[in-house]
Amino acid sequence: MSLWQQLEYAAAGTQRPLLEVLDALPWNDAGLIAAIAQQHDSGAVLMLAWMNRAALEETLTSGWACYWSRSRQQLWRKGATSGHRQRLISAHLDCDGDALLLRVAQHGGACHTGRASCFYHTLDQHGLTVNCAAPSHEGSANG
């Protein structure tokens, strides 16, 4: 029985060691897991990124969001360039351990465009609508 199956009916307050959890995560073929960043006080979804084990460990240890950049193939310390950092408030796993939810305090825009959220497009049966204008180029230095 997998860790996730064991935890389905576990009592509130049940704990497992971090190493056991990290070993049980269903990392994809590239060694990554999806991570959703959410503003802790408003509930706004800020972005979707990817984490490898090192990024997740650094995030949990440092208290600041660190992701894996698939394009650069390296750790991406959110805000290292732009100053738009994400302070970790809490980290959560979904029921089968294949997605992370990071509740964060966002400092500056979360999106590389400088917008508050990466989810600024609305999609419906008619097409796509851009919901907010891009900020000036001064605040948009690749997250």
N, C-alpha and C positions, 0 to 999 in steps of 0.2 A: 504494500500500500504506500502510495507517495505521501510526502509531507503534506501536500495540499489536500489530499483526501483525509488524512488524519485530522487536519485543522478544521474541516468542514463542520464538525460537531464538537469541537473543543470548547471547553468552558471559557467564559470571559476571564481574562487575566492569565490564560495559558501563555507561556513563553517558550521560545526556542532560541538557541545560541545563533549569533549572526553567521558564523562559519557554516553551520548546518543549512541555514536559509540560503546563503549565497551558493553553496554547492548544489542545492535543489532547484534553483531558478532555471526555467527552461530557456536558456540563452538561444538565440537563433543561430543559423549556420555561420554567421559572421561574428558570433560571440556577443550579440547585442540584445537589449531589451528596450521596449518602447517606454518613454517617460513623458508624462503629461505634467506641465507646470501650471499650477492654479494659484491665483492671488488668494492668500489665506483669509483676508477679511471680507472680500466682496464675493468670492467664489468664481470670479471671472477666469475662464480658461485662457492662458497666456500663450502657450506653445506646446508643440510635440517635438521631442528630440529623442536621441538614442543614447544609451549608456552601455558601456562594457563594465566588467567587474571592477577595474581600477577606478573608473569614473564614479561608480556607485560608492565604492569604499571611500574615495576622497570626499565625496559629498557628505556622507554620514560622519566622517571624521572631522572635516573642516567646518561644516555648517554652512557652506556656500556651494551652490549648484555647479557641478562639473559634468560635462557631457562628452560623448565621443563624436568628433566631427567625421562623418563619412566621406566628405569631400577632401579634407586635409589629411585624413587617416592619423589623427592625433587627438589627445585630450583637448577639450575646449572648455576652458575655465570661463564660464559665462560672465561677461562684463570685463574681462581682462583688458580688452582694447577700448571699449566704449565707456566703461564705468557703470554700465547698466547691469549691475549684479543682482543675483537672487539669493537672499538669505533663507536658508532652509528653516521652516517652522516645524514641519513633520513630514515623514515619508510613509507611504502606504502601498501595499500590494493588493491586487485584485484577488478574487477567490481562487484562481488557479495559478497565480504567481507569474503570469506572462505580461503584466503591465504594471508600471509604477505610477503613482500619483504623488507629486511633490507639491506640498502646500508651502508657498514661499512668500516672502516680502520682497516684491519687485522694486528695485531702485532704477528709475528711468524706464524707457520703453523695453519691452521684452523682444520685439521683432527686430531683425537686422535692418528694417526700413526706418526704425525709430518709433514706430507705432506702439501703442500700449500692448497690443496683442497681435499675434500672427494671424488670427482669425478675423480679418477685416473684410472678407468677401462673403456675400450671401448668395447662395445658389438655390434656384427654384426651377419650375417647369419652363420658365421663359429664358433663363440664362443666369448670368453672373452680374452682381452689382457690387461695386466698391463702396464700402460704408463710411470710410473716413479718408480724408486727404493725407497724402504723404507729408510728414514734417519737413522742415528745411534739412538740407544735407548735413548740417553741422552735428545733428544728434544721431546719425545712423551709421555708426562705424562697426558693422558686422558683429553685433551682440557680444 
